[in-house]
């Protein structure tokens, strides 16, 4: 009874785009052994070109089969979401572990999956002759051999193996207003995740971003703010123009409610709990929700004339 992507084609509200990573064996134009791979109601895309000619296949035409064939009978939204969060995998892009990746494959400690390659979707048209996932693909994982340019299947895993905010995939849409929430858990005063996204957007899309993060740096006490506003500059090949960027960092700032500030003082780990901790207490969960509500209100309030 879970929703398929096709169920969302006529849904009201914002379009859902799930950003994952397609792995390669060599460093690409973005300097990483990884390409962007997105699922959306209307299409599946492998962003392996810088000229806008990435491989795009309509969701209706994207290959279906069985798990024995190596891919699902139908593309559920939850399956795509699970792939986009497959942090432990035999290929990890920006977080590659060298030979340890082979060990993860050998021990079957891998959450990624081989999915049909959008660039070669025509190979799957005839079911009787369409490619199958075989033991050779396990060998590819063991030796780190990934070739999206010629393989029938691509190894897809966590979007964070490439860019942890999903900002680059959002900027492909050329929006006029961009809301970016950073809950990556980087150390206070460190904006590595945002910096990586800005660099990737520049190299891959030719986009430049100007933003002043000084108010978000911690001082003696909580930082002055949790939101910064910047400007996105699109290149001519994307149509030019600018966009309003609102960046929200999940941190307790000087404008937070007193009870949230008091709780943060008693829990040094808050809100940057490790993703390895899958057993948050009710109190920790409630405080995270309160922080999210505060951050959302501050982001909305950054617009001129807005009422949080």
Secondary structure, 3 states (H helix, E strand, C coil): CCCEHHHHCCCCCCCCEEEEEEECCCCCCCCCCEEEEEEECCEEEEECCCCCCCEEEECCCCCCCCCCCCCCCCCEHHHHHHHHCCCCCCCCHHHCCCHHHHHHHHCCCCCCEEEECHHHHHHHCCCCCCCCCCHHHHHHHHHCCCCCCCCCEEEEECHHHCCCCCHHHHHCCCCCEEEEEECCCCCCCCCHHHHHHHHHHHHHHCCEEEECCHHHCCCCCCECCCEEEEEEECCHHHCCCEEEEEEEECCCECCCCHHHHHHHHHCCCCCCCCCCCCCCCHHHHHHHHHHHHHHHHHHHCCCCCCCC
